[in-house]
Amino acid sequence: MTELAILGGGPAGLGVGFYAHRAGLPFVLYEASSQTGGMCRTLTCGEHRYDTGAHRFHDRDAEITRDLVELMGDELVRVDAPSAIWDRGRYIDFPPTPLNAVFGYGFREAGKICLDLVRSGLHRGRPLVTFEDFAVRRFGRTLARRILLNYSAKLWGLPTDQLSPDVATRRLQGMTLRSLLHELLFPNGKVEHVDGAFLYPRGGYGGIVDALARSVPADSIRTGRAVSGVDCERGALTRIRFSDGRSAAVTGRVVSTLPLPLLVKMLGDAAPGAARAAASRLRFRHVRLLFLRLGVASLSEKASIYIPDPAFCVSRLYEPRNRSAEMAPAGETAVVVEVPCFEGEAIAQLGAKEFANRVVGELATLGLLDPRSVLESRGHFIPNAYPVYSSGYADEVGLIRDSLRARISNLDVLGRAGRFVYSHLHDQLRFGRDYVQSLTAAATATEILRAHSA
């Protein structure tokens, strides 16, 4: 039986391996680092545990949730900690609910916000060209600027009139004039949002990817295998080359979860010139992560806190113990702070000490942290964290995927970085489940045809 080669050991690659093993399909997964997990790892600092991001698993796909619960059992618990926007010294619900957002800013601006929502309802039929169009249409200009446009420009690294409307997610679906009126008339009927509750492993989010890795044969995962190139002959991939000089022959299909521009670069002339040009125009936003160990028992009850103010480099922070009490020892807590950046930006080039001082200073200025409580800090760099949805990105991605599908018969592309799609862990597992099902269905169809031919 031919073997599936999986490039990348993040959630998408592990998801393919998990479902392939369950279906009886042999595979080998190649991961560049010394451990699998990608962006979904849990790290330690003394007795503290913390994730490489403010991750949470939402029950948005019944089949995937069932698979995960079967895999993890009672290690997976429900968390009801809320998230919030911190703006001008006050908390606003995140995702924003209309009533909270309106009256969180006081009665003077409440009138402007309500008027904006009324006006936005008059322009529903106009086409949405940019993310700014979407945000202003949905929120009105006053509220959109306060809680969404400034934050999105910081996160994605582009002005919001250069971002695609695809930046919007289901988190924003409840913020309309209709939902505002509903909350005013029915105070107990608050609009429900996707971030209201989530599932989380007791020992950290990395427990999910660790469980996926443990569920497959140990010799099917090869760590320390950074892919440096792929060979293509007569329209098919034939060999995978690694940076340490080793290589592996391709005997079946290859599924890549590597960043799409990187994959195209590795393919070289096997990818059409138009695809290589399109890939050069795609960008990822990186994240500098700062873990701060604090000598206080708690900072807040929030799951995540979002900082939209463009004057600050910090975009989001979270307190691990608010996800699970096992993430911090008694009498201490910690926060993990995210700062998005591109390579070459000033914030990306700061040394570790200067970066920590900058972040702690901003949190102190915001009134979220007393610098005297900081006992220890650790920094991390998370590459390719967010595919940047610039205007026209979808056409570029479509061109690349169509070109590769037409040129290379045994290559498939999956995952957040591979598909260049902003998605979550339940999406990655869905990608893997559907992909393996398509392989087994194709194999069954082939066997049926052979039987009929015989």
N, C-alpha and C positions, 0 to 999 in steps of 0.2 A: 504494500500500500504506500502511495506517495505521502510525503511529509510536508506539513504546512510550516512555513518559516514566518515567524512573527518578529518584526523589528520594533523594539521599544517595550519596556517593562512597566509602563505606567498603567493606570486603570483600564484603558482601552485594550492594550496588549494582553494584560492579565485576564480581562473579560473574555477575549477570544480564546485564550488558552483554557480557561475554566469551562466554557461551554464546549470547546472542541474535545476536551478530555471526557466530559459527560456524554458526548455523542460517540466516543470511541475513535476519534480522529487523531492520529499521531501528529505531534508538533514539536518544534523547538523554538523557544523564545530567546532572543538576544537582547540583552540590556547593557548599556554603556557603563553604568556606575556599578558599585560593589553590591548594591541592593536594589530590589524592585520597588515600585510604588510611585515613581515620578513625583508629581506635586502633592500627592496624598500620603505623605509620610508623617510619623510621629517621632519627635526627637526628645531627648532628655537633658536636663541640667540638674544634677543632684537628684532630689526627690521630685522635681517638677517634670511634667510631661507637657509637650506642646506640639501642635500641628504646623505644617508648613503652609498655613493659610487658614482662613476662617471658614472651614468646611463644615457641611451638614448634609445629611441624606434626607431628601424629601420624598414622601410616599406619593409619588406622582404616577407610578406605573405599577399596577397591582402584581403583575407577573414577576417583575424584577424585585419588588419588595419581598414577595414570597420566597424567591430564590435566596435573597440575602438573609432573611430570617432563618431559613432552613440551614444556611451555612454557619451563622454566628450564634444562633440560639439566644439565651438570656444575656449574652454579652452586649446585645443591642437594646438600648433603652430609649424611651420617648423623652424629649426635652422640650419644655415650654417656655424657655427664656426668650424674652422679646428682643428685637433689634431696634435701633433708633438712630436718627440723624441728630448730631450735636451742632446746633446753629445759634450763634450769639447767646451762649449761656443757657440754652434750653433744649430739652429733648423733644423731637418730633418723631412720631411713629415711622418705622421703616419696615415694610413698604408703607408709604404715607396713606393714612385714611383721611378723607376730606375734612371731617369735622375737626380732628386733631390738628391738621395742618393749618386750617383757617384760623382757629382760635388760639393756637400756640404762638401766634405772632401779635396778638393784641387786636383790639377792636378797630383801630385806625386802618391797619393793613387788611383786616378781615373784609372790609367793604371793597377794597381794591381787588382782593383775591376772588370774592364772589362775583364781582362785575366781570373780571377776566374769564371766569368759568362760563358765565352767560354768553359773553362774546365768542368764546371758543366754540360754543355749540352752534353758532351761526355759520361756521366755515367747515362743517363736516365733509362736504362733498369735494373740497379741493384736494388735488393730489399731494401726497407726501413725498417730497424730494429728499429732504435731509432729516436727521434726527431732531434738529432744532424745530423743524416743522411739526414733527410728531409731538414733542414735549409741549410746545406752546399750544397746539391744538387740544391736547389732553388736559393740561394743567392751567392754561392761561399764562401770560408772560411773567407776571410777578412771582408766582409760586414756582414756575418752571425754572427760573433763574436761581431762586433760592436753594431749592432742594435737588435739582436734577442737572441742569445745564452746566453749572460750575463743577459739580462732582464728576460728570461724564467727561468734560474736557480734561480734567486732572487725570482721571483713570486711563483714558484712551490716548492722551497726548496730542489731541487735535482739537481745533475749534469745532463746536457742535454743528456748525453749518457745513463742515467737511466730513461729517459722520453719516453713515447710512441709517435709515430708520430701523434697520434690523438690530441696532443696539438695544432697542426696547425689548423688555421681557415680560413674562406673565406677571411679574411682581407689580406692574403698574396698571393692571387691568381694572382695578376698582376705583381709580381716581377720576371721576367724572362728575358733572353737574347732577346727573340723576342719582348717583350714589350719595352725594352731599345731601340732597333733599331727603333721601331715604333715611340717612342717619339723623337728620333734624326731626323727622316725623316719627321715627321708630328708634329711639336711643338705645334700646336693647338689641337691635338688629344690626349690629356693626358688620360692615363688609369684611368677609374673610379673605385673607391673603395667603400666598404660598409660604411665607416665612413664619407663620404663626406657631408652628410646632415642627419638630424634625426628629429623626432617629440618629442616634450617636452611640458608638461603642464606648463602654466604660473606661477603657484604657487609652482612648485616643482614636482619631479617625484612621490612622495608619493600620489599625486592627483589621479594617476591611480588606485592604490590599494584602496584608499578611495572611489572612485567612484564605484568600483566593490563591496565593502562591503555595500555601501548605496543602491545598486540595488537589494539586496536580503532581505527577511524578517529579521528584527532585532533579533527575537528570534531564528533564525537559526545559529547564531554565538555565541559561548560561549568562552569568553576570561578567562584568569586565570586558564586554565585547562591544566596543564602540564601532559602529559601522562607518567605514571611510569611503566605500564605493560599491557599486553593483555592476556586474557585467551583463550585457544584453547581446544576444545573438539571434538573428532571424525572428525578431519580434517577441522574444521571451527572455526573461531573466534566467541566467544560468549559474551565476556565482555571486556570493556576498563576500566582500572583502572587509577586514577589520584593521583598525589602526595599529595593532600590535604585530601585523604581518601575517596573521593567520587568515584563512578563508574557509568558506563552506559552500559545497555544491548545492544548487537548488534542484530538488526532485519533484516539487509540486508547485503550489501557489505560494506567493509571498504577500503578506499583509503588512503594510507599513503604517505605523502610528507616529513616525518621525515628522517634525515640522515640514509642511508641504514644500516651502522654498528650498529646504535642505535636500529633500528627496530629489527634486528636479535637478538641483546642482549635481548630485551624485550620479544621476543618469547621464549627464553630459549630452553627447550628440544623439543618444537614444530618445531624448525628448526634443520635440520640434522647437525651432527658434522662437516661434510665437509664445510657446509655453514657457520657455526660459525667460523671455522678456517679461511676461506676466508675473512670473514668480519673483523677479527682481523688484517688482513694485509692491509686493506684500510685506507687511511689517508685523512684528510681535512686540507687545509691551512687556517689559521685564518688571520684576518686583524685588526691591530690597526689603528684607524682613528683619525686624529687630525684636528679640526676646528680652524683656525686662523682668527680672525677679525683684519682687517688692516685699518689704518688711511690714506689710499690713495684711489684715485678714481678707479684705474685699475692697474693690473700687466701686462696683455697681452691680446691678442684677441683669444687665444687658448681655445678650449673646454676642452682638456685634454693635459697634458704634461707628457711624459714617461721618466723615468730616468734609463737607462740600466747599468750605471757604478756600478760594484759590490762593490766599496769602500763605497757606501752610502746605508743606510737601506731603504730610501724612494724609492718607485717604481713608484708612479703616484700621480699627484696632479691635481686638477681642480678648476676653479674659477666660483662659482655658477652664478654670474651675466652675464657671457658669454652665459649661457643657457636661462636666462630670466632676464630682468631688474628689475623685481619685487622681486628678491632674495636678494637684498641689498639696503640700503638707499643711497640717494645722498651723494657723497663725501667720501664714504667708499666702500671697497670691502672685500672679504674674499677668502681664499683658503682652500680646504679640501685635506688633505694629507693622502695617504695610505701607510702602512708599513706591508707587509705580514710576518707571523711568525708561528712557531709551539709552542705549549705549552712547557715550559721548556727552550726555547732559551733566551739568555740574554736580547734581545730587548723586549721580552714578559714580562719580570720580572721587568723592570724599573718602578719606581714610576711615577705618573702623571707628576710631575714637571720635573723630570730628562728626561722623554720621550719628553716632549715639548721642552726642551732646546736642546736635541739632534737633533730633527727634524729642529728646527729653525736654529741651527748652520749649518746643512747640506745645507739647502736652501740658506743660506748666502754664504757659500763656493762655491756653484754652481753658484752664481751670479743671483739667481732668486728672492731674497727677501732681503730687508734691515731690520734687526732685530728691528730697532728703530720704524718701522711702525706697529709692533704688539701691539694691544690694549688689546687683550683677547684671551684665548685659552680654548678649551674644548676637552676632549678625549673620545673615544668610542671604544668598543671592538665588532667586528663582527665575531662571531664564524662560522666555517664551510663554509667559503666564497667560497673556490675553491676545488672541488674534485681533488686530486692529481693523474694525469695520469702517474703513474709509469709503467715501462715495465711489461707487463703481467696483468695489472689491468682489462682489458676487459674479460679475462678468469675468473678472480675472480668474477666479477659482473655477468657474464653469469651463472656461477655455482650457485650463490646465487639466482638469479631470477628464474632459472629453478627449483631449489629445493623448493622454496616457492610456486611456481605455482603448483608443483606436490603434495605438502603436505597440502596446505591450500586452500580450494575451494572458499572462499569469500574475499580474500585479493588481492588488486591491489596496485602497487607502481608507483608513478608519481613524477615529479619535478626534479629540479637540484640536490638536496641532496638525494632524494629518488631513483632516477635512477642512481645516481652517474655519471652525465653527465654535462659537461660545456655547459650551454645554457643560453639564454636570455629571456626577458619577453615575447616576441612574441612567443618563443618556448613553454613557460609554458602555455600560453593561447591556443596554438594549441594542446598541450597535453590534456588540459581540454576539449576542444571542441570535439576532436576525441573520448575521453574516454566516454563522455556523449552520443555521437552519437552511440557508440558501445552498450551502455546499452539500449538505446531506441530501437535500431534495434533488439537486443536480446529479449526484452520484446514484440515487435511486432511479432516476429517469434513464440514466445511461445503462444501468443494469437491466432495466425492463426492455430497452431497445436491443441490447445484446441477446437477451433471451428470445425475443421475437425473431431476430435475425437467424439465430441458431435453429 
